[in-house]
Amino acid sequence: MRALTASQKKLIDKFMVENTNPKDSFERINSVFTEGRHHLDADDLPTELFTKLIQINDTEILYQEVDRYMGDKSSDIIYKS
């Protein structure tokens, strides 16, 4: 199976929430995400977290699946907030 599992998505979602600024501060600091980032992707994940994702369900396209999922979630946060 190549798609992300519910467990993997849960870990990624938690990371995304922890790295999203409060809605009322978006305009003030000019960045939706922490550290001045304007989106989050697979490269932003700590090595330990990506290792957990691998342990849950490693596939040959895991990086791409994580990157796409995070890109979609970033867009949702930015444009639906």
MMTF fields as JSON, N, C-alpha, C and O atoms, coordinates in Angstrom:
{
  "mmtfVersion": "1.0.0",
  "mmtfProducer": "UNKNOWN",
  "numBonds": 323,
  "numAtoms": 324,
  "numGroups": 81,
  "numChains": 1,
  "numModels": 1,
  "chainsPerModel": [1],
  "groupsPerChain": [81],
  "chainIdList": ["A"],
  "bondAtomList": [4, 2, 8, 6, 12, 10, 16, 14, 20, 18, 24, 22, 28, 26, 32, 30, 36, 34, 40, 38, 44, 42, 48, 46, 52, 50, 56, 54, 60, 58, 64, 62, 68, 66, 72, 70, 76, 74, 80, 78, 84, 82, 88, 86, 92, 90, 96, 94, 100, 98, 104, 102, 108, 106, 112, 110, 116, 114, 120, 118, 124, 122, 128, 126, 132, 130, 136, 134, 140, 138, 144, 142, 148, 146, 152, 150, 156, 154, 160, 158, 164, 162, 168, 166, 172, 170, 176, 174, 180, 178, 184, 182, 188, 186, 192, 190, 196, 194, 200, 198, 204, 202, 208, 206, 212, 210, 216, 214, 220, 218, 224, 222, 228, 226, 232, 230, 236, 234, 240, 238, 244, 242, 248, 246, 252, 250, 256, 254, 260, 258, 264, 262, 268, 266, 272, 270, 276, 274, 280, 278, 284, 282, 288, 286, 292, 290, 296, 294, 300, 298, 304, 302, 308, 306, 312, 310, 316, 314, 320, 318],
  "bondOrderList": [1, 1, 1, 1, 1, 1, 1, 1, 1, 1, 1, 1, 1, 1, 1, 1, 1, 1, 1, 1, 1, 1, 1, 1, 1, 1, 1, 1, 1, 1, 1, 1, 1, 1, 1, 1, 1, 1, 1, 1, 1, 1, 1, 1, 1, 1, 1, 1, 1, 1, 1, 1, 1, 1, 1, 1, 1, 1, 1, 1, 1, 1, 1, 1, 1, 1, 1, 1, 1, 1, 1, 1, 1, 1, 1, 1, 1, 1, 1, 1],
  "groupList": [{"groupName": "MET", "atomNameList": ["N", "CA", "C", "O"], "elementList": ["N", "C", "C", "O"], "formalChargeList": [0, 0, 0, 0], "bondAtomList": [1, 0, 2, 1, 3, 2], "bondOrderList": [1, 1, 2], "singleLetterCode": "M", "chemCompType": "L-PEPTIDE LINKING"}, {"groupName": "ARG", "atomNameList": ["N", "CA", "C", "O"], "elementList": ["N", "C", "C", "O"], "formalChargeList": [0, 0, 0, 0], "bondAtomList": [1, 0, 2, 1, 3, 2], "bondOrderList": [1, 1, 2], "singleLetterCode": "R", "chemCompType": "L-PEPTIDE LINKING"}, {"groupName": "ALA", "atomNameList": ["N", "CA", "C", "O"], "elementList": ["N", "C", "C", "O"], "formalChargeList": [0, 0, 0, 0], "bondAtomList": [1, 0, 2, 1, 3, 2], "bondOrderList": [1, 1, 2], "singleLetterCode": "A", "chemCompType": "L-PEPTIDE LINKING"}, {"groupName": "LEU", "atomNameList": ["N", "CA", "C", "O"], "elementList": ["N", "C", "C", "O"], "formalChargeList": [0, 0, 0, 0], "bondAtomList": [1, 0, 2, 1, 3, 2], "bondOrderList": [1, 1, 2], "singleLetterCode": "L", "chemCompType": "L-PEPTIDE LINKING"}, {"groupName": "THR", "atomNameList": ["N", "CA", "C", "O"], "elementList": ["N", "C", "C", "O"], "formalChargeList": [0, 0, 0, 0], "bondAtomList": [1, 0, 2, 1, 3, 2], "bondOrderList": [1, 1, 2], "singleLetterCode": "T", "chemCompType": "L-PEPTIDE LINKING"}, {"groupName": "SER", "atomNameList": ["N", "CA", "C", "O"], "elementList": ["N", "C", "C", "O"], "formalChargeList": [0, 0, 0, 0], "bondAtomList": [1, 0, 2, 1, 3, 2], "bondOrderList": [1, 1, 2], "singleLetterCode": "S", "chemCompType": "L-PEPTIDE LINKING"}, {"groupName": "GLN", "atomNameList": ["N", "CA", "C", "O"], "elementList": ["N", "C", "C", "O"], "formalChargeList": [0, 0, 0, 0], "bondAtomList": [1, 0, 2, 1, 3, 2], "bondOrderList": [1, 1, 2], "singleLetterCode": "Q", "chemCompType": "L-PEPTIDE LINKING"}, {"groupName": "LYS", "atomNameList": ["N", "CA", "C", "O"], "elementList": ["N", "C", "C", "O"], "formalChargeList": [0, 0, 0, 0], "bondAtomList": [1, 0, 2, 1, 3, 2], "bondOrderList": [1, 1, 2], "singleLetterCode": "K", "chemCompType": "L-PEPTIDE LINKING"}, {"groupName": "ILE", "atomNameList": ["N", "CA", "C", "O"], "elementList": ["N", "C", "C", "O"], "formalChargeList": [0, 0, 0, 0], "bondAtomList": [1, 0, 2, 1, 3, 2], "bondOrderList": [1, 1, 2], "singleLetterCode": "I", "chemCompType": "L-PEPTIDE LINKING"}, {"groupName": "ASP", "atomNameList": ["N", "CA", "C", "O"], "elementList": ["N", "C", "C", "O"], "formalChargeList": [0, 0, 0, 0], "bondAtomList": [1, 0, 2, 1, 3, 2], "bondOrderList": [1, 1, 2], "singleLetterCode": "D", "chemCompType": "L-PEPTIDE LINKING"}, {"groupName": "PHE", "atomNameList": ["N", "CA", "C", "O"], "elementList": ["N", "C", "C", "O"], "formalChargeList": [0, 0, 0, 0], "bondAtomList": [1, 0, 2, 1, 3, 2], "bondOrderList": [1, 1, 2], "singleLetterCode": "F", "chemCompType": "L-PEPTIDE LINKING"}, {"groupName": "VAL", "atomNameList": ["N", "CA", "C", "O"], "elementList": ["N", "C", "C", "O"], "formalChargeList": [0, 0, 0, 0], "bondAtomList": [1, 0, 2, 1, 3, 2], "bondOrderList": [1, 1, 2], "singleLetterCode": "V", "chemCompType": "L-PEPTIDE LINKING"}, {"groupName": "GLU", "atomNameList": ["N", "CA", "C", "O"], "elementList": ["N", "C", "C", "O"], "formalChargeList": [0, 0, 0, 0], "bondAtomList": [1, 0, 2, 1, 3, 2], "bondOrderList": [1, 1, 2], "singleLetterCode": "E", "chemCompType": "L-PEPTIDE LINKING"}, {"groupName": "ASN", "atomNameList": ["N", "CA", "C", "O"], "elementList": ["N", "C", "C", "O"], "formalChargeList": [0, 0, 0, 0], "bondAtomList": [1, 0, 2, 1, 3, 2], "bondOrderList": [1, 1, 2], "singleLetterCode": "N", "chemCompType": "L-PEPTIDE LINKING"}, {"groupName": "PRO", "atomNameList": ["N", "CA", "C", "O"], "elementList": ["N", "C", "C", "O"], "formalChargeList": [0, 0, 0, 0], "bondAtomList": [1, 0, 2, 1, 3, 2], "bondOrderList": [1, 1, 2], "singleLetterCode": "P", "chemCompType": "L-PEPTIDE LINKING"}, {"groupName": "GLY", "atomNameList": ["N", "CA", "C", "O"], "elementList": ["N", "C", "C", "O"], "formalChargeList": [0, 0, 0, 0], "bondAtomList": [1, 0, 2, 1, 3, 2], "bondOrderList": [1, 1, 2], "singleLetterCode": "G", "chemCompType": "PEPTIDE LINKING"}, {"groupName": "HIS", "atomNameList": ["N", "CA", "C", "O"], "elementList": ["N", "C", "C", "O"], "formalChargeList": [0, 0, 0, 0], "bondAtomList": [1, 0, 2, 1, 3, 2], "bondOrderList": [1, 1, 2], "singleLetterCode": "H", "chemCompType": "L-PEPTIDE LINKING"}, {"groupName": "TYR", "atomNameList": ["N", "CA", "C", "O"], "elementList": ["N", "C", "C", "O"], "formalChargeList": [0, 0, 0, 0], "bondAtomList": [1, 0, 2, 1, 3, 2], "bondOrderList": [1, 1, 2], "singleLetterCode": "Y", "chemCompType": "L-PEPTIDE LINKING"}],
  "groupTypeList": [0, 1, 2, 3, 4, 2, 5, 6, 7, 7, 3, 8, 9, 7, 10, 0, 11, 12, 13, 4, 13, 14, 7, 9, 5, 10, 12, 1, 8, 13, 5, 11, 10, 4, 12, 15, 1, 16, 16, 3, 9, 2, 9, 9, 3, 14, 4, 12, 3, 10, 4, 7, 3, 8, 6, 8, 13, 9, 4, 12, 8, 3, 17, 6, 12, 11, 9, 1, 17, 0, 15, 9, 7, 5, 5, 9, 8, 8, 17, 7, 5],
  "groupIdList": [1, 2, 3, 4, 5, 6, 7, 8, 9, 10, 11, 12, 13, 14, 15, 16, 17, 18, 19, 20, 21, 22, 23, 24, 25, 26, 27, 28, 29, 30, 31, 32, 33, 34, 35, 36, 37, 38, 39, 40, 41, 42, 43, 44, 45, 46, 47, 48, 49, 50, 51, 52, 53, 54, 55, 56, 57, 58, 59, 60, 61, 62, 63, 64, 65, 66, 67, 68, 69, 70, 71, 72, 73, 74, 75, 76, 77, 78, 79, 80, 81],
  "secStructList": [7, 7, 1, 7, 7, 2, 2, 2, 2, 2, 2, 2, 2, 2, 2, 2, 2, 2, 6, 5, 7, 7, 4, 4, 4, 2, 2, 2, 2, 6, 7, 1, 5, 4, 4, 4, 7, 1, 1, 7, 7, 4, 4, 4, 1, 7, 2, 2, 2, 2, 2, 2, 2, 2, 2, 2, 7, 7, 7, 6, 6, 2, 2, 2, 2, 2, 2, 2, 2, 2, 2, 2, 2, 2, 2, 2, 2, 2, 2, 2, 7],
  "xCoordList": [0.842, 0.0, 0.883, 1.831, 0.575, 1.424, 0.877, 1.64, -0.41, -1.003, -0.585, -0.247, -0.614, -0.297, -1.384, -2.566, -0.96, -1.919, -2.505, -1.992, -3.575, -4.194, -3.202, -3.187, -2.378, -1.379, -0.338, 0.065, 0.086, 1.058, 0.452, 1.089, -0.774, -1.438, -1.617, -1.472, -1.925, -2.112, -0.819, -0.858, 0.32, 1.608, 1.93, 2.414, 1.66, 1.918, 0.993, 1.428, -0.285, -1.244, -0.819, -0.916, -0.355, 0.103, 1.274, 1.304, 2.226, 3.359, 2.878, 3.373, 1.916, 1.414, 0.745, 0.961, -0.053, -0.718, 0.313, 0.201, 1.308, 2.345, 3.188, 3.838, 3.187, 4.015, 3.199, 3.68, 1.958, 1.094, 0.854, 0.499, 1.047, 0.817, -0.683, -1.499, -1.044, -2.456, -3.039, -2.358, -4.295, -4.934, -4.839, -4.626, -4.993, -4.967, -3.579, -3.45, -2.56, -1.209, -0.722, 0.375, -1.498, -1.06, -0.604, 0.499, -1.442, -1.106, 0.003, 0.86, -0.013, 0.959, 2.39, 3.309, 2.572, 3.931, 4.201, 5.303, 3.191, 3.34, 3.756, 4.424, 3.361, 3.668, 2.654, 2.379, 2.122, 1.151, 1.853, 1.301, 3.052, 3.747, 4.93, 5.444, 5.346, 6.444, 7.733, 7.877, 8.644, 9.956, 9.869, 10.776, 8.784, 8.637, 8.355, 8.424, 8.043, 7.782, 6.41, 5.491, 6.289, 5.024, 4.31, 3.197, 4.924, 4.304, 5.164, 6.296, 4.611, 5.371, 5.438, 4.476, 6.575, 6.703, 7.549, 7.964, 7.795, 8.497, 9.881, 10.354, 10.516, 11.843, 11.808, 12.84, 10.639, 10.512, 10.367, 10.513, 10.084, 9.912, 11.237, 12.257, 11.227, 12.437, 12.767, 11.871, 14.03, 14.469, 13.762, 13.381, 13.591, 12.948, 11.512, 11.056, 10.807, 9.42, 9.359, 8.521, 10.228, 10.22, 10.584, 10.052, 11.473, 11.828, 10.608, 10.407, 9.796, 8.564, 7.616, 6.98, 7.525, 6.661, 7.143, 6.339, 8.448, 9.031, 8.701, 8.334, 8.834, 8.567, 7.107, 6.812, 6.214, 4.789, 4.474, 3.823, 4.934, 4.631, 5.586, 5.309, 6.699, 7.698, 7.302, 6.974, 7.337, 7.079, 8.138, 8.872, 8.211, 9.215, 8.899, 9.772, 7.664, 7.296, 6.827, 6.057, 7.275, 6.843, 7.142, 6.273, 8.345, 8.705, 7.729, 7.244, 7.443, 6.541, 5.128, 4.465, 4.668, 3.328, 3.245, 2.259, 4.273, 4.313, 4.357, 3.628, 5.197, 5.344, 4.024, 3.634, 3.352, 2.07, 1.007, 0.262, 0.936, -0.04, 0.181, -0.769, 1.442, 1.751, 1.473, 1.03, 1.721, 1.413, -0.079, -0.508, -0.866, -2.323, -2.813, -3.667, -2.276, -2.674, -2.255, -2.999, -1.071, -0.605, -1.567, -1.938, -1.966, -2.908, -4.234, -4.81, -4.721, -5.955, -5.84, -6.748, -4.734, -4.529, -4.455, -5.046, -3.738, -3.546, -4.834, -5.21, -5.499, -6.622, -7.983, -8.957, -8.063, -9.34, -9.372, -10.344, -8.333, -8.276, -9.008, -9.06],
  "yCoordList": [-1.189, 0.0, 1.248, 1.343, 2.18, 3.363, 4.595, 5.502, 4.644, 5.828, 5.911, 4.905, 7.126, 7.307, 6.65, 6.676, 6.07, 5.456, 6.534, 7.65, 6.179, 7.106, 7.488, 8.635, 6.54, 6.82, 7.82, 8.719, 7.661, 8.6, 9.992, 10.986, 10.06, 11.349, 12.025, 13.243, 11.254, 11.808, 12.462, 13.556, 11.802, 12.366, 13.641, 14.618, 13.627, 14.804, 15.949, 17.094, 15.632, 16.659, 17.312, 18.529, 16.508, 17.039, 18.002, 19.083, 17.618, 18.481, 19.785, 20.86, 19.692, 20.884, 21.837, 23.047, 21.304, 22.139, 22.815, 24.003, 22.058, 22.605, 23.67, 24.471, 23.69, 24.632, 25.647, 26.212, 25.872, 26.878, 27.971, 27.692, 29.207, 30.338, 30.517, 30.142, 31.091, 31.366, 32.27, 33.155, 32.035, 32.764, 34.279, 34.996, 34.772, 36.22, 36.837, 38.061, 36.026, 36.572, 36.46, 36.928, 35.859, 35.668, 36.969, 37.041, 37.989, 39.253, 40.004, 40.616, 39.958, 40.705, 40.224, 41.035, 38.931, 38.41, 38.012, 37.575, 38.165, 37.905, 36.475, 36.234, 35.532, 34.142, 33.245, 33.408, 32.329, 31.396, 30.38, 29.957, 29.994, 28.933, 29.463, 30.549, 28.696, 29.107, 29.284, 28.776, 30.003, 30.277, 31.028, 30.934, 31.773, 32.589, 31.819, 32.381, 30.557, 29.74, 30.092, 30.454, 29.981, 30.265, 28.99, 29.051, 27.867, 26.56, 25.529, 25.809, 24.359, 23.256, 22.112, 21.847, 21.439, 20.27, 19.208, 19.389, 18.126, 16.985, 17.369, 16.774, 18.335, 18.754, 19.429, 19.532, 19.889, 20.548, 19.562, 19.944, 18.305, 17.308, 16.977, 16.823, 16.868, 16.413, 14.974, 14.193, 14.646, 13.303, 12.22, 11.181, 12.467, 11.466, 11.2, 10.057, 12.247, 12.083, 11.343, 10.458, 11.688, 10.983, 9.511, 8.644, 9.229, 7.844, 7.082, 5.919, 7.732, 7.096, 6.791, 5.738, 7.716, 7.493, 6.287, 5.498, 6.152, 5.002, 3.706, 2.704, 3.737, 2.543, 2.105, 0.911, 3.046, 2.715, 2.044, 1.0, 2.638, 2.083, 2.663, 3.704, 1.998, 2.464, 2.033, 0.871, 2.98, 2.678, 3.38, 4.235, 3.016, 3.622, 5.089, 5.831, 5.501, 6.893, 7.618, 8.575, 7.179, 7.771, 9.273, 10.066, 9.657, 11.078, 11.905, 12.941, 11.455, 12.192, 12.258, 13.291, 11.159, 11.133, 12.1, 12.824, 12.113, 13.027, 14.47, 15.326, 14.735, 16.083, 16.578, 17.723, 15.744, 16.123, 16.363, 17.341, 15.479, 15.618, 16.92, 17.642, 17.208, 18.433, 19.677, 20.697, 19.604, 20.728, 21.007, 22.16, 19.945, 20.096, 20.673, 21.559, 20.175, 20.67, 22.133, 22.928, 22.483, 23.872, 24.79, 25.849, 24.387, 25.192, 25.34, 26.428, 24.259, 24.327, 25.333, 26.133, 25.288, 26.201, 27.652, 28.542, 27.879, 29.245, 29.821, 30.948, 29.064, 29.617, 29.413, 30.047, 28.555, 28.322, 28.89, 28.69, 29.589, 30.179, 31.491, 32.126],
  "zCoordList": [0.0, 0.0, 0.0, 0.779, -0.856, -1.004, -0.3, 0.033, -0.072, 0.562, 2.021, 2.645, 2.552, 3.967, 4.814, 4.471, 5.91, 6.833, 7.749, 7.826, 8.43, 9.382, 10.479, 10.927, 10.915, 11.951, 11.464, 12.203, 10.24, 9.674, 9.546, 9.893, 9.051, 8.907, 10.261, 10.371, 11.274, 12.615, 13.11, 13.671, 12.907, 13.315, 12.537, 13.109, 11.243, 10.409, 10.822, 10.94, 11.04, 11.453, 12.766, 12.922, 13.692, 14.988, 14.769, 15.357, 13.936, 13.621, 12.99, 13.328, 12.078, 11.394, 12.394, 12.335, 13.294, 14.299, 15.197, 15.5, 15.614, 16.491, 15.802, 16.474, 14.494, 13.744, 12.949, 11.966, 13.384, 12.785, 13.811, 14.957, 13.399, 14.294, 14.534, 13.692, 15.684, 15.945, 14.858, 14.341, 14.524, 13.429, 13.597, 12.619, 14.824, 15.029, 14.852, 14.838, 14.72, 14.536, 13.094, 12.79, 12.199, 10.811, 10.164, 9.623, 10.217, 9.548, 10.268, 9.631, 11.574, 12.362, 12.099, 11.988, 12.002, 11.805, 10.359, 10.024, 9.505, 8.082, 7.75, 6.745, 8.596, 8.31, 9.013, 10.202, 8.283, 8.839, 9.736, 10.752, 9.364, 10.071, 10.876, 10.606, 11.85, 12.716, 11.919, 10.807, 12.509, 11.926, 10.604, 9.777, 10.399, 9.202, 7.929, 6.836, 8.054, 6.863, 6.284, 7.018, 4.988, 4.319, 3.883, 3.36, 4.087, 3.883, 4.621, 5.014, 4.794, 5.398, 4.403, 3.682, 4.367, 3.503, 4.201, 5.345, 3.521, 4.11, 4.648, 5.616, 4.04, 4.498, 5.864, 6.527, 6.292, 7.592, 8.744, 9.905, 8.441, 9.495, 10.17, 9.497, 11.488, 12.172, 11.744, 11.422, 11.746, 11.349, 12.159, 11.62, 13.451, 14.315, 13.869, 13.881, 13.481, 13.05, 11.723, 11.55, 10.79, 9.506, 9.705, 9.012, 10.632, 10.941, 11.461, 11.112, 12.291, 12.777, 11.625, 11.596, 10.679, 9.515, 8.717, 8.221, 8.6, 7.898, 8.642, 8.028, 9.948, 10.753, 10.66, 10.71, 10.529, 10.437, 9.108, 9.077, 8.007, 6.68, 5.652, 5.056, 5.448, 4.492, 3.084, 2.843, 2.169, 0.761, -0.078, 0.42, -1.341, -2.21, -2.522, -2.97, -2.287, -2.559, -1.285, -1.369, -0.139, 1.121, 1.166, 1.528, 0.805, 0.843, 0.004, 0.458, -1.209, -2.095, -1.519, -1.611, -0.926, -0.323, 0.852, 0.993, 1.695, 2.838, 2.335, 2.837, 1.363, 0.823, 0.227, 0.454, -0.516, -1.128, -0.06, -0.131, 0.92, 1.994, 2.766, 3.067, 3.08, 3.813, 2.965, 3.493, 1.692, 0.808, 0.767, 0.823, 0.669, 0.672, 1.991, 2.004, 3.103, 4.423, 4.603, 5.177, 4.114, 4.198, 3.451, 3.956, 2.261, 1.48, 2.206, 2.233, 2.794, 3.563, 4.706, 4.932, 5.413, 6.535, 6.057, 6.668, 4.982, 4.48, 3.906, 4.226, 3.073, 2.332, 2.97, 2.564, 3.943, 4.615, 6.019, 6.748, 6.404, 7.738, 7.792, 8.845]
}
